[in-house]
Amino acid sequence: MQVTNVNLPIIVTGRHVSVTEAMREYAQKKVSGLHLDYPKIIEAKVLLNVEQDRHIAEIILFCANHIVIEADTTTPDMYASIDETISKIARRMRKHKTRMLKSHRPKRDKAIRHISESVFSSIIPEEPETDHEPVIIHRENYKIKHLFTDEAIMDMEMNEKPFILFHDAKSDKLAILFRREDGDYGLIPAEE
């Protein structure tokens, strides 16, 4: 997950107002504080405008996958305008993320599944069966994608899978990325 936007280019511009250093730092601090992992921010523009007694703050985010998110707010105070615009932007970023997550979730069948009912003996056998042979219960098709490691981590986060098998785009080999018990990730590259 993207915790902070590292080296995010933030351009603060003023219309009909000279942007003070305090206003510039405040706007840059607020925009760099947006820490959602999707969509990834590439560049941010902050436009500050004053018309009579109205202070207008407009923020435009240029994100990955050609996503542009913009919002503006008008209040009597410039700092309040920046705060409200940041909250609008954060809401819209969450909206994009939920849309993306909903579109990638598997569809559930609306039909009710009936399970056959059976009654078992209440006596528990003392010796387990020794000749039990493992059987494949579930078979699933799995599409191997060409991904970078960070894309595979993002895919795991969105789908909540315990592991992912992918074709590493950097090394051009198969690799398995799995979730460790401590919450971190492990990577097993395939050797030839």
N, CA and C atoms as a LAMMPS dump frame, in Angstrom:
ITEM: TIMESTEP
0
ITEM: NUMBER OF ATOMS
576
ITEM: BOX BOUNDS ff ff ff
-5.0000000000000000e+02 5.0000000000000000e+02
-5.0000000000000000e+02 5.0000000000000000e+02
-5.0000000000000000e+02 5.0000000000000000e+02
ITEM: ATOMS id mol type element x y z
1 1 1 N 0.84 -1.177 0
2 1 2 C 0 0 0
3 1 3 C 0.881 1.235 0
4 2 1 N 0.488 2.21 -0.764
5 2 2 C 1.242 3.442 -0.887
6 2 3 C 0.988 4.282 0.36
7 3 1 N 2.008 4.439 1.205
8 3 2 C 1.837 5.179 2.453
9 3 3 C 1.999 6.665 2.219
10 4 1 N 3.025 7.063 1.532
11 4 2 C 3.202 8.471 1.185
12 4 3 C 3.563 8.546 -0.287
13 5 1 N 3.317 9.702 -0.846
14 5 2 C 3.647 9.918 -2.247
15 5 3 C 5.093 10.416 -2.318
16 6 1 N 6.014 9.537 -2.657
17 6 2 C 7.43 9.866 -2.665
18 6 3 C 7.748 10.703 -3.896
19 7 1 N 8.396 11.837 -3.671
20 7 2 C 8.825 12.754 -4.736
21 7 3 C 7.677 13.126 -5.666
22 8 1 N 6.522 13.373 -5.11
23 8 2 C 5.357 13.751 -5.912
24 8 3 C 5.502 15.196 -6.355
25 9 1 N 5.51 15.447 -7.677
26 9 2 C 5.595 16.843 -8.124
27 9 3 C 4.262 17.559 -7.876
28 10 1 N 4.299 18.557 -7.003
29 10 2 C 3.104 19.341 -6.67
30 10 3 C 3.356 20.775 -7.113
31 11 1 N 2.511 21.262 -8.022
32 11 2 C 2.661 22.618 -8.548
33 11 3 C 1.554 23.469 -7.939
34 12 1 N 1.946 24.5 -7.186
35 12 2 C 0.981 25.411 -6.552
36 12 3 C 1.035 26.733 -7.305
37 13 1 N -0.122 27.143 -7.864
38 13 2 C -0.199 28.36 -8.667
39 13 3 C -1.286 29.266 -8.105
40 14 1 N -1.1 30.56 -8.228
41 14 2 C -2.095 31.518 -7.742
42 14 3 C -2.646 32.352 -8.873
43 15 1 N -3.961 32.589 -8.828
44 15 2 C -4.622 33.499 -9.777
45 15 3 C -5.185 34.659 -8.968
46 16 1 N -4.855 35.838 -9.315
47 16 2 C -5.333 37.041 -8.628
48 16 3 C -4.899 37.057 -7.166
49 17 1 N -3.887 36.296 -6.821
50 17 2 C -3.357 36.276 -5.459
51 17 3 C -1.898 35.848 -5.532
52 18 1 N -1.069 36.467 -4.7
53 18 2 C 0.312 36.002 -4.628
54 18 3 C 0.359 34.893 -3.58
55 19 1 N 0.889 33.758 -3.98
56 19 2 C 0.933 32.595 -3.108
57 19 3 C 2.087 32.772 -2.129
58 20 1 N 1.747 32.829 -0.84
59 20 2 C 2.79 32.965 0.175
60 20 3 C 3.445 31.601 0.403
61 21 1 N 4.601 31.625 1.041
62 21 2 C 5.32 30.375 1.32
63 21 3 C 4.515 29.49 2.27
64 22 1 N 3.794 30.093 3.205
65 22 2 C 2.972 29.322 4.152
66 22 3 C 1.825 28.612 3.422
67 23 1 N 1.182 29.327 2.484
68 23 2 C 0.089 28.714 1.704
69 23 3 C 0.631 27.575 0.843
70 24 1 N 1.798 27.785 0.227
71 24 2 C 2.404 26.769 -0.634
72 24 3 C 2.745 25.516 0.181
73 25 1 N 3.375 25.707 1.341
74 25 2 C 3.728 24.563 2.181
75 25 3 C 2.494 23.837 2.691
76 26 1 N 1.445 24.595 3.058
77 26 2 C 0.214 23.98 3.565
78 26 3 C -0.438 23.114 2.481
79 27 1 N -0.54 23.667 1.268
80 27 2 C -1.155 22.925 0.158
81 27 3 C -0.319 21.688 -0.185
82 28 1 N 1.007 21.832 -0.232
83 28 2 C 1.867 20.686 -0.557
84 28 3 C 1.775 19.613 0.524
85 29 1 N 1.712 20.024 1.793
86 29 2 C 1.607 19.061 2.894
87 29 3 C 0.292 18.287 2.805
88 30 1 N -0.787 18.979 2.506
89 30 2 C -2.105 18.326 2.416
90 30 3 C -2.167 17.36 1.232
91 31 1 N -1.658 17.758 0.077
92 31 2 C -1.72 16.891 -1.107
93 31 3 C -0.806 15.686 -0.936
94 32 1 N 0.382 15.882 -0.384
95 32 2 C 1.273 14.741 -0.19
96 32 3 C 0.766 13.815 0.901
97 33 1 N -0.171 14.286 1.725
98 33 2 C -0.768 13.451 2.765
99 33 3 C -1.815 12.49 2.246
100 34 1 N -2.239 12.654 0.991
101 34 2 C -3.182 11.69 0.404
102 34 3 C -2.44 10.375 0.255
103 35 1 N -2.837 9.329 0.982
104 35 2 C -2.062 8.097 1.018
105 35 3 C -2.852 6.88 0.575
106 36 1 N -3.773 7.057 -0.337
107 36 2 C -4.48 5.885 -0.837
108 36 3 C -3.627 5.183 -1.884
109 37 1 N -3.766 3.872 -1.957
110 37 2 C -2.917 3.114 -2.862
111 37 3 C -3.466 3.03 -4.275
112 38 1 N -4.702 3.413 -4.484
113 38 2 C -5.241 3.425 -5.842
114 38 3 C -6.162 4.619 -5.969
115 39 1 N -6.111 5.371 -7.004
116 39 2 C -5.125 5.343 -8.078
117 39 3 C -3.833 6.019 -7.639
118 40 1 N -2.724 5.548 -8.178
119 40 2 C -1.408 6.09 -7.815
120 40 3 C -1.244 7.461 -8.452
121 41 1 N -0.892 8.444 -7.628
122 41 2 C -0.775 9.83 -8.09
123 41 3 C 0.573 10.018 -8.787
124 42 1 N 0.532 10.612 -9.983
125 42 2 C 1.753 10.885 -10.732
126 42 3 C 2.153 12.354 -10.582
127 43 1 N 1.167 13.26 -10.668
128 43 2 C 1.435 14.694 -10.561
129 43 3 C 0.213 15.374 -9.978
130 44 1 N 0.422 16.467 -9.245
131 44 2 C -0.684 17.211 -8.649
132 44 3 C -0.52 18.704 -8.944
133 45 1 N -1.644 19.358 -9.245
134 45 2 C -1.649 20.803 -9.465
135 45 3 C -2.657 21.42 -8.518
136 46 1 N -2.242 22.481 -7.831
137 46 2 C -3.115 23.202 -6.903
138 46 3 C -3.235 24.623 -7.434
139 47 1 N -4.471 25.055 -7.717
140 47 2 C -4.721 26.406 -8.209
141 47 3 C -5.478 27.171 -7.124
142 48 1 N -4.894 28.279 -6.655
143 48 2 C -5.511 29.1 -5.621
144 48 3 C -5.957 30.403 -6.277
145 49 1 N -7.219 30.785 -6.042
146 49 2 C -7.808 31.931 -6.717
147 49 3 C -8.581 32.759 -5.702
148 50 1 N -8.538 34.087 -5.838
149 50 2 C -9.319 34.981 -4.981
150 50 3 C -10.148 35.884 -5.877
151 51 1 N -11.478 35.851 -5.677
152 51 2 C -12.395 36.733 -6.394
153 51 3 C -13.211 37.477 -5.348
154 52 1 N -12.971 38.756 -5.199
155 52 2 C -13.58 39.607 -4.16
156 52 3 C -13.35 38.982 -2.787
157 53 1 N -14.369 38.459 -2.111
158 53 2 C -14.169 37.862 -0.785
159 53 3 C -14.296 36.344 -0.828
160 54 1 N -14.257 35.778 -2.023
161 54 2 C -14.342 34.314 -2.171
162 54 3 C -12.958 33.755 -2.446
163 55 1 N -12.572 32.729 -1.68
164 55 2 C -11.287 32.057 -1.863
165 55 3 C -11.567 30.686 -2.469
166 56 1 N -10.997 30.445 -3.632
167 56 2 C -11.265 29.211 -4.377
168 56 3 C -9.982 28.385 -4.429
169 57 1 N -10.107 27.12 -4.031
170 57 2 C -8.984 26.182 -4.136
171 57 3 C -9.399 25.06 -5.082
172 58 1 N -8.591 24.844 -6.098
173 58 2 C -8.872 23.783 -7.072
174 58 3 C -7.655 22.857 -7.121
175 59 1 N -7.919 21.554 -7.016
176 59 2 C -6.834 20.572 -7.044
177 59 3 C -7.1 19.587 -8.178
178 60 1 N -6.073 19.354 -8.984
179 60 2 C -6.172 18.405 -10.091
180 60 3 C -5.075 17.356 -9.887
181 61 1 N -5.48 16.082 -9.827
182 61 2 C -4.527 14.979 -9.68
183 61 3 C -4.455 14.205 -10.986
184 62 1 N -3.253 14.025 -11.476
185 62 2 C -3.023 13.193 -12.647
186 62 3 C -2.511 11.858 -12.119
187 63 1 N -3.301 10.803 -12.315
188 63 2 C -2.997 9.498 -11.72
189 63 3 C -2.662 8.48 -12.812
190 64 1 N -2.226 7.306 -12.343
191 64 2 C -1.914 6.211 -13.263
192 64 3 C -3.19 5.751 -13.961
193 65 1 N -3.043 5.032 -15.044
194 65 2 C -4.152 4.505 -15.856
195 65 3 C -5.025 5.62 -16.423
196 66 1 N -4.437 6.782 -16.704
197 66 2 C -5.108 7.914 -17.351
198 66 3 C -6.297 8.427 -16.54
199 67 1 N -6.21 8.361 -15.233
200 67 2 C -7.281 8.854 -14.371
201 67 3 C -6.928 10.268 -13.94
202 68 1 N -7.853 11.202 -14.146
203 68 2 C -7.684 12.579 -13.71
204 68 3 C -8.805 12.876 -12.721
205 69 1 N -8.418 13.282 -11.517
206 69 2 C -9.398 13.6 -10.479
207 69 3 C -9.229 15.066 -10.14
208 70 1 N -10.343 15.801 -10.188
209 70 2 C -10.264 17.214 -9.849
210 70 3 C -11.451 17.624 -8.989
211 71 1 N -11.191 18.602 -8.135
212 71 2 C -12.234 19.125 -7.251
213 71 3 C -11.895 20.564 -6.917
214 72 1 N -12.932 21.361 -6.62
215 72 2 C -12.696 22.739 -6.2
216 72 3 C -13.724 23.123 -5.146
217 73 1 N -13.353 24.082 -4.301
218 73 2 C -14.212 24.54 -3.216
219 73 3 C -14.059 26.045 -3.065
220 74 1 N -15.172 26.713 -2.736
221 74 2 C -15.17 28.154 -2.517
222 74 3 C -15.628 28.431 -1.085
223 75 1 N -14.789 29.116 -0.308
224 75 2 C -15.122 29.518 1.058
225 75 3 C -14.533 30.906 1.304
226 76 1 N -14.854 31.528 2.434
227 76 2 C -14.255 32.84 2.741
228 76 3 C -12.784 32.751 3.19
229 77 1 N -12.274 31.544 3.494
230 77 2 C -10.91 31.384 3.961
231 77 3 C -10.163 30.421 3.035
232 78 1 N -8.924 30.763 2.668
233 78 2 C -8.168 29.945 1.719
234 78 3 C -7.798 28.583 2.314
235 79 1 N -7.398 28.552 3.578
236 79 2 C -7.002 27.29 4.202
237 79 3 C -8.201 26.343 4.33
238 80 1 N -9.387 26.892 4.628
239 80 2 C -10.601 26.064 4.693
240 80 3 C -10.946 25.527 3.307
241 81 1 N -10.732 26.332 2.273
242 81 2 C -10.971 25.883 0.899
243 81 3 C -10.059 24.715 0.55
244 82 1 N -8.795 24.816 0.938
245 82 2 C -7.839 23.729 0.659
246 82 3 C -8.266 22.464 1.396
247 83 1 N -8.648 22.588 2.672
248 83 2 C -9.067 21.427 3.463
249 83 3 C -10.278 20.737 2.855
250 84 1 N -11.3 21.504 2.488
251 84 2 C -12.515 20.907 1.913
252 84 3 C -12.224 20.261 0.561
253 85 1 N -11.366 20.881 -0.237
254 85 2 C -11.021 20.308 -1.539
255 85 3 C -10.262 18.997 -1.361
256 86 1 N -9.374 18.929 -0.375
257 86 2 C -8.64 17.692 -0.096
258 86 3 C -9.606 16.589 0.308
259 87 1 N -10.604 16.91 1.136
260 87 2 C -11.565 15.868 1.543
261 87 3 C -12.395 15.398 0.349
262 88 1 N -12.74 16.308 -0.563
263 88 2 C -13.467 15.91 -1.78
264 88 3 C -12.602 14.983 -2.641
265 89 1 N -11.332 15.336 -2.795
266 89 2 C -10.408 14.524 -3.598
267 89 3 C -10.263 13.133 -2.987
268 90 1 N -10.106 13.063 -1.657
269 90 2 C -9.951 11.766 -0.99
270 90 3 C -11.196 10.91 -1.199
271 91 1 N -12.376 11.515 -1.132
272 91 2 C -13.626 10.787 -1.377
273 91 3 C -13.661 10.238 -2.791
274 92 1 N -13.256 11.04 -3.752
275 92 2 C -13.286 10.594 -5.155
276 92 3 C -12.262 9.496 -5.415
277 93 1 N -11.11 9.563 -4.735
278 93 2 C -10.109 8.501 -4.883
279 93 3 C -10.644 7.19 -4.316
280 94 1 N -11.316 7.266 -3.152
281 94 2 C -11.917 6.053 -2.571
282 94 3 C -12.982 5.498 -3.501
283 95 1 N -13.726 6.39 -4.14
284 95 2 C -14.773 5.963 -5.074
285 95 3 C -14.164 5.203 -6.249
286 96 1 N -13.048 5.698 -6.784
287 96 2 C -12.364 4.997 -7.882
288 96 3 C -11.891 3.625 -7.426
289 97 1 N -11.331 3.559 -6.219
290 97 2 C -10.827 2.283 -5.723
291 97 3 C -11.964 1.283 -5.536
292 98 1 N -13.1 1.738 -4.958
293 98 2 C -14.212 0.791 -4.755
294 98 3 C -14.785 0.342 -6.083
295 99 1 N -14.86 1.222 -7.041
296 99 2 C -15.336 0.825 -8.369
297 99 3 C -14.445 -0.245 -8.961
298 100 1 N -13.138 -0.044 -8.839
299 100 2 C -12.204 -1.006 -9.4
300 100 3 C -12.301 -2.344 -8.668
301 101 1 N -12.433 -2.304 -7.34
302 101 2 C -12.54 -3.539 -6.571
303 101 3 C -13.827 -4.287 -6.91
304 102 1 N -14.934 -3.553 -7.082
305 102 2 C -16.21 -4.197 -7.403
306 102 3 C -16.174 -4.841 -8.784
307 103 1 N -15.483 -4.213 -9.717
308 103 2 C -15.463 -4.757 -11.076
309 103 3 C -14.578 -5.993 -11.175
310 104 1 N -13.658 -6.199 -10.231
311 104 2 C -12.768 -7.352 -10.276
312 104 3 C -13.196 -8.482 -9.344
313 105 1 N -14.314 -8.328 -8.648
314 105 2 C -14.777 -9.391 -7.761
315 105 3 C -15.534 -10.437 -8.561
316 106 1 N -15.398 -11.699 -8.183
317 106 2 C -16.151 -12.735 -8.889
318 106 3 C -17.641 -12.613 -8.583
319 107 1 N -18.447 -12.871 -9.59
320 107 2 C -19.908 -12.788 -9.437
321 107 3 C -20.412 -14.033 -8.717
322 108 1 N -21.326 -13.829 -7.809
323 108 2 C -21.914 -14.961 -7.098
324 108 3 C -23.195 -15.378 -7.794
325 109 1 N -23.434 -16.693 -7.803
326 109 2 C -24.687 -17.186 -8.349
327 109 3 C -25.796 -16.853 -7.367
328 110 1 N -26.928 -16.409 -7.9
329 110 2 C -28.036 -16.058 -7.024
330 110 3 C -28.897 -17.268 -6.69
331 111 1 N -28.616 -18.397 -7.32
332 111 2 C -29.39 -19.603 -7.054
333 111 3 C -28.98 -20.19 -5.703
334 112 1 N -29.916 -20.817 -5.027
335 112 2 C -29.64 -21.446 -3.739
336 112 3 C -29.08 -22.832 -3.995
337 113 1 N -28.004 -23.132 -3.314
338 113 2 C -27.402 -24.449 -3.467
339 113 3 C -27.968 -25.373 -2.399
340 114 1 N -28.373 -26.547 -2.812
341 114 2 C -28.904 -27.523 -1.871
342 114 3 C -27.828 -28.557 -1.571
343 115 1 N -27.629 -28.808 -0.294
344 115 2 C -26.64 -29.777 0.145
345 115 3 C -27.39 -30.98 0.693
346 116 1 N -26.944 -32.149 0.268
347 116 2 C -27.62 -33.351 0.738
348 116 3 C -27.366 -33.528 2.23
349 117 1 N -28.397 -33.999 2.925
350 117 2 C -28.311 -34.166 4.375
351 117 3 C -27.961 -35.609 4.689
352 118 1 N -27.074 -35.803 5.641
353 118 2 C -26.711 -37.156 6.041
354 118 3 C -26.456 -37.18 7.546
355 119 1 N -26.716 -38.338 8.156
356 119 2 C -26.548 -38.504 9.592
357 119 3 C -25.394 -39.466 9.821
358 120 1 N -24.484 -39.076 10.703
359 120 2 C -23.326 -39.895 10.999
360 120 3 C -23.468 -40.519 12.38
361 121 1 N -22.753 -41.566 12.587
362 121 2 C -22.772 -42.263 13.865
363 121 3 C -22.122 -41.391 14.931
364 122 1 N -22.644 -41.445 16.149
365 122 2 C -22.082 -40.637 17.231
366 122 3 C -20.828 -41.277 17.825
367 123 1 N -20.545 -42.514 17.466
368 123 2 C -19.358 -43.209 17.967
369 123 3 C -18.162 -42.799 17.116
370 124 1 N -17.129 -42.306 17.767
371 124 2 C -15.939 -41.861 17.053
372 124 3 C -14.982 -43.037 16.959
373 125 1 N -14.521 -43.376 15.756
374 125 2 C -13.564 -44.484 15.636
375 125 3 C -12.243 -44.103 16.298
376 126 1 N -11.628 -45.079 16.961
377 126 2 C -10.387 -44.813 17.684
378 126 3 C -9.19 -44.753 16.751
379 127 1 N -9.161 -45.565 15.738
380 127 2 C -8.044 -45.567 14.812
381 127 3 C -8.457 -44.859 13.515
382 128 1 N -7.685 -43.873 13.105
383 128 2 C -8.001 -43.229 11.827
384 128 3 C -7.668 -44.168 10.676
385 129 1 N -8.3 -43.889 9.551
386 129 2 C -8.024 -44.71 8.374
387 129 3 C -6.592 -44.484 7.922
388 130 1 N -5.874 -45.532 7.687
389 130 2 C -4.475 -45.408 7.275
390 130 3 C -4.321 -45.451 5.761
391 131 1 N -5.287 -46.003 5.075
392 131 2 C -5.175 -46.14 3.628
393 131 3 C -5.902 -45.024 2.883
394 132 1 N -5.975 -43.874 3.498
395 132 2 C -6.666 -42.753 2.852
396 132 3 C -5.761 -42.139 1.801
397 133 1 N -6.262 -42.049 0.593
398 133 2 C -5.489 -41.474 -0.504
399 133 3 C -6.04 -40.079 -0.803
400 134 1 N -5.178 -39.067 -0.897
401 134 2 C -5.664 -37.713 -1.167
402 134 3 C -6.369 -37.636 -2.524
403 135 1 N -7.435 -36.854 -2.548
404 135 2 C -8.239 -36.7 -3.755
405 135 3 C -8.355 -35.211 -4.055
406 136 1 N -8.301 -34.844 -5.307
407 136 2 C -8.501 -33.447 -5.705
408 136 3 C -9.987 -33.144 -5.607
409 137 1 N -10.313 -32.196 -4.752
410 137 2 C -11.718 -31.851 -4.535
411 137 3 C -12.144 -30.694 -5.433
412 138 1 N -11.251 -29.741 -5.623
413 138 2 C -11.612 -28.537 -6.376
414 138 3 C -10.549 -28.268 -7.435
415 139 1 N -10.999 -28.025 -8.639
416 139 2 C -10.094 -27.706 -9.745
417 139 3 C -10.489 -26.321 -10.253
418 140 1 N -9.483 -25.495 -10.495
419 140 2 C -9.768 -24.123 -10.907
420 140 3 C -8.794 -23.702 -11.997
421 141 1 N -9.29 -22.972 -12.99
422 141 2 C -8.417 -22.428 -14.031
423 141 3 C -7.704 -21.212 -13.46
424 142 1 N -6.432 -21.069 -13.787
425 142 2 C -5.626 -19.98 -13.257
426 142 3 C -4.859 -19.347 -14.404
427 143 1 N -5.1 -18.071 -14.645
428 143 2 C -4.424 -17.37 -15.724
429 143 3 C -3.152 -16.728 -15.18
430 144 1 N -2.02 -17.047 -15.776
431 144 2 C -0.745 -16.489 -15.34
432 144 3 C -0.529 -15.173 -16.078
433 145 1 N -0.392 -14.1 -15.308
434 145 2 C -0.24 -12.766 -15.879
435 145 3 C 1.227 -12.348 -15.872
436 146 1 N 1.591 -11.453 -16.784
437 146 2 C 2.907 -10.823 -16.777
438 146 3 C 2.799 -9.598 -15.892
439 147 1 N 3.455 -9.624 -14.722
440 147 2 C 3.368 -8.532 -13.753
441 147 3 C 4.742 -8.211 -13.186
442 148 1 N 4.879 -6.98 -12.71
443 148 2 C 6.013 -6.636 -11.876
444 148 3 C 5.652 -7.027 -10.451
445 149 1 N 6.629 -7.09 -9.561
446 149 2 C 6.391 -7.533 -8.191
447 149 3 C 5.404 -6.634 -7.466
448 150 1 N 5.524 -5.308 -7.633
449 150 2 C 4.604 -4.401 -6.935
450 150 3 C 3.181 -4.531 -7.468
451 151 1 N 3.032 -4.83 -8.759
452 151 2 C 1.693 -5.059 -9.307
453 151 3 C 1.094 -6.345 -8.749
454 152 1 N 1.927 -7.366 -8.554
455 152 2 C 1.448 -8.623 -7.98
456 152 3 C 0.996 -8.419 -6.539
457 153 1 N 1.72 -7.596 -5.783
458 153 2 C 1.319 -7.291 -4.402
459 153 3 C -0.009 -6.569 -4.399
460 154 1 N -0.195 -5.594 -5.3
461 154 2 C -1.452 -4.862 -5.38
462 154 3 C -2.596 -5.803 -5.76
463 155 1 N -2.329 -6.733 -6.678
464 155 2 C -3.347 -7.708 -7.078
465 155 3 C -3.732 -8.593 -5.899
466 156 1 N -2.741 -9.009 -5.097
467 156 2 C -3.035 -9.826 -3.908
468 156 3 C -3.854 -9.046 -2.897
469 157 1 N -3.536 -7.76 -2.71
470 157 2 C -4.267 -6.932 -1.75
471 157 3 C -5.73 -6.776 -2.165
472 158 1 N -5.956 -6.613 -3.446
473 158 2 C -7.324 -6.396 -3.919
474 158 3 C -8.152 -7.673 -3.885
475 159 1 N -7.546 -8.81 -4.146
476 159 2 C -8.294 -10.058 -4.208
477 159 3 C -8.215 -10.874 -2.933
478 160 1 N -7.358 -10.464 -1.975
479 160 2 C -7.194 -11.152 -0.701
480 160 3 C -6.84 -12.622 -0.883
481 161 1 N -6.008 -12.917 -1.869
482 161 2 C -5.564 -14.287 -2.109
483 161 3 C -4.387 -14.593 -1.192
484 162 1 N -4.193 -15.88 -0.804
485 162 2 C -3.032 -16.21 0.029
486 162 3 C -1.733 -16.249 -0.777
487 163 1 N -1.826 -16.47 -2.092
488 163 2 C -0.635 -16.474 -2.942
489 163 3 C -1.058 -16.095 -4.353
490 164 1 N -0.054 -15.782 -5.179
491 164 2 C -0.319 -15.491 -6.591
492 164 3 C 0.866 -16.028 -7.4
493 165 1 N 0.563 -16.715 -8.475
494 165 2 C 1.571 -17.218 -9.408
495 165 3 C 1.561 -16.263 -10.6
496 166 1 N 2.721 -15.71 -10.928
497 166 2 C 2.777 -14.745 -12.015
498 166 3 C 4.083 -14.877 -12.776
499 167 1 N 4.09 -14.326 -13.964
500 167 2 C 5.287 -14.297 -14.806
501 167 3 C 5.95 -12.953 -14.537
502 168 1 N 7.102 -12.965 -13.862
503 168 2 C 7.782 -11.734 -13.482
504 168 3 C 8.262 -11.007 -14.731
505 169 1 N 7.749 -9.79 -14.937
506 169 2 C 8.09 -9.028 -16.141
507 169 3 C 9.535 -8.542 -16.109
508 170 1 N 10.123 -8.439 -14.906
509 170 2 C 11.489 -7.949 -14.797
510 170 3 C 12.51 -9.048 -15.119
511 171 1 N 12.324 -10.232 -14.516
512 171 2 C 13.29 -11.312 -14.725
513 171 3 C 12.851 -12.293 -15.812
514 172 1 N 11.629 -12.164 -16.303
515 172 2 C 11.079 -13.018 -17.352
516 172 3 C 11.051 -14.494 -16.927
517 173 1 N 10.717 -14.738 -15.621
518 173 2 C 10.597 -16.093 -15.09
519 173 3 C 9.319 -16.197 -14.269
520 174 1 N 8.863 -17.414 -14.058
521 174 2 C 7.716 -17.635 -13.183
522 174 3 C 8.113 -17.362 -11.737
523 175 1 N 7.159 -16.851 -10.956
524 175 2 C 7.418 -16.576 -9.542
525 175 3 C 6.121 -16.744 -8.758
526 176 1 N 6.276 -17.056 -7.477
527 176 2 C 5.128 -17.176 -6.575
528 176 3 C 5.311 -16.141 -5.476
529 177 1 N 4.289 -15.325 -5.278
530 177 2 C 4.273 -14.338 -4.205
531 177 3 C 3.256 -14.817 -3.189
532 178 1 N 3.636 -14.889 -1.906
533 178 2 C 2.712 -15.384 -0.897
534 178 3 C 2.717 -14.472 0.321
535 179 1 N 1.623 -14.548 1.08
536 179 2 C 1.464 -13.74 2.278
537 179 3 C 2.007 -14.524 3.471
538 180 1 N 2.92 -13.925 4.226
539 180 2 C 3.502 -14.573 5.394
540 180 3 C 2.592 -14.367 6.612
541 181 1 N 2.848 -15.14 7.663
542 181 2 C 2.034 -15.045 8.871
543 181 3 C 2.186 -13.696 9.555
544 182 1 N 3.348 -13.046 9.413
545 182 2 C 3.561 -11.751 10.062
546 182 3 C 2.98 -10.588 9.256
547 183 1 N 2.33 -10.872 8.106
548 183 2 C 1.688 -9.832 7.306
549 183 3 C 2.531 -9.349 6.143
550 184 1 N 3.826 -9.681 6.129
551 184 2 C 4.69 -9.305 5.017
552 184 3 C 4.505 -10.303 3.877
553 185 1 N 5.315 -10.137 2.829
554 185 2 C 5.198 -10.991 1.659
555 185 3 C 6.49 -11.784 1.445
556 186 1 N 6.363 -12.957 0.858
557 186 2 C 7.505 -13.755 0.47
558 186 3 C 7.446 -13.983 -1.033
559 187 1 N 8.605 -14.1 -1.67
560 187 2 C 8.69 -14.275 -3.117
561 187 3 C 9.552 -15.504 -3.399
562 188 1 N 9.008 -16.423 -4.204
563 188 2 C 9.76 -17.615 -4.607
564 188 3 C 9.937 -17.559 -6.126
565 189 1 N 11.143 -17.213 -6.595
566 189 2 C 11.36 -17.214 -8.043
567 189 3 C 11.667 -18.631 -8.519
568 190 1 N 11.205 -18.961 -9.706
569 190 2 C 11.443 -20.295 -10.259
570 190 3 C 12.859 -20.367 -10.814
571 191 1 N 13.517 -21.507 -10.564
572 191 2 C 14.851 -21.731 -11.1
573 191 3 C 14.777 -22.781 -12.193
574 192 1 N 15.672 -22.67 -13.16
575 192 2 C 15.651 -23.632 -14.269
576 192 3 C 16.693 -24.696 -14.066
